[in-house]
Amino acid sequence: MSDIKVNFISADGEQTVTATASDGDDLLTIAQVNDQPLEGTCEGQMACSTCHVIVDAQDFDKLPEATEMEEDMLDLAAGARRTSRLACQITLTPDLDGLTVHIPAESRNMQGV
């Protein structure tokens, strides 16, 4: 089984962190392990939109469609775009190797990151 690479681009576009994941990992966990400023405090209950990322347009169609519940949460996300998704809802697969996501400028992190 090969590693899946994920590129996180900072809100200001100045930094790119390339993280390594495995098939079945969720994007939020990989972001947090790699010190990316995504809160994700709802513990999987989809009661918040603080793990919002903007997926690169070239990668967006590789993702399964968002559920209605995810769409509702994205309506609450500050700075949401057409290619916005919740990191907690993205399960990584080999098809997503090289996925690039942008951390929105409006991202929050309770740890002060």
C-alpha positions in Angstrom: 0.0 0.0 0.0 1.4 3.4 -1.0 1.3 6.6 0.9 -1.1 9.4 -0.1 0.3 12.9 -0.3 -1.8 15.9 0.7 -0.7 19.5 0.2 -2.0 22.1 2.6 -1.5 25.7 1.5 -1.6 28.4 4.1 -4.2 31.1 4.1 -1.7 33.7 2.8 -0.4 31.3 0.2 3.1 31.6 1.6 3.5 28.1 2.9 2.8 24.6 1.6 3.0 21.6 3.9 3.0 18.2 2.3 1.6 15.5 4.5 1.6 11.8 4.2 -1.6 9.8 4.8 -2.9 6.3 4.4 -5.9 5.0 2.6 -9.0 5.6 4.9 -7.5 8.4 6.9 -9.7 11.5 7.2 -8.3 14.9 6.1 -9.0 16.6 9.4 -6.9 14.1 11.3 -4.0 14.5 8.8 -4.3 18.3 9.1 -4.2 18.3 12.9 -1.3 15.8 13.0 0.6 18.2 10.7 -0.2 21.4 12.8 -2.6 22.9 10.3 -5.0 25.5 11.9 -8.3 23.5 11.6 -10.3 23.3 14.7 -12.6 20.3 14.2 -14.1 20.6 17.6 -17.4 18.9 16.9 -15.8 15.4 17.4 -17.4 14.1 14.2 -21.0 15.3 15.0 -20.9 17.8 12.1 -22.2 20.5 14.5 -19.6 23.1 13.3 -17.8 24.2 10.2 -14.4 24.9 11.7 -12.6 22.2 9.7 -13.6 24.0 6.4 -11.0 23.8 3.6 -11.0 25.0 0.0 -10.2 22.2 -2.3 -8.1 23.0 -5.4 -10.4 23.2 -8.4 -8.4 20.5 -10.2 -9.0 18.0 -7.3 -12.6 19.0 -6.5 -14.3 16.6 -8.9 -12.3 13.6 -7.5 -14.3 13.9 -4.2 -17.7 12.3 -3.7 -20.5 14.7 -3.5 -21.1 16.5 -0.2 -24.1 15.3 1.8 -27.0 17.6 2.5 -25.8 17.9 6.1 -22.3 18.9 5.0 -23.8 21.5 2.6 -25.8 22.9 5.5 -22.6 23.2 7.6 -20.7 24.8 4.7 -23.4 27.5 4.6 -22.2 28.5 8.0 -18.5 28.5 7.1 -16.7 31.8 7.0 -15.1 32.3 3.6 -16.7 29.3 1.9 -16.1 29.0 -1.9 -17.6 26.8 -4.6 -15.0 24.1 -3.9 -15.2 24.3 -0.1 -15.6 21.0 1.9 -15.4 19.9 5.5 -12.0 18.2 6.1 -13.7 15.8 8.5 -15.9 14.5 5.6 -13.0 13.8 3.2 -11.8 10.2 3.5 -8.5 9.8 1.7 -8.1 7.2 -1.0 -5.3 6.5 -3.6 -7.4 8.4 -6.1 -6.8 11.6 -4.0 -3.0 11.2 -3.9 -1.6 14.8 -4.5 -4.8 16.4 -3.2 -4.3 20.2 -2.6 -6.3 22.1 -0.1 -6.2 25.8 1.0 -6.7 26.8 4.6 -9.2 29.7 4.5 -8.1 33.0 5.9 -11.1 32.8 8.2 -10.0 29.5 9.8 -10.0 29.4 13.6 -8.2 27.2 16.1 -9.0 27.2 19.8 -5.3 26.4 20.5 -4.4 29.8 19.1 -2.7 28.6 15.9 
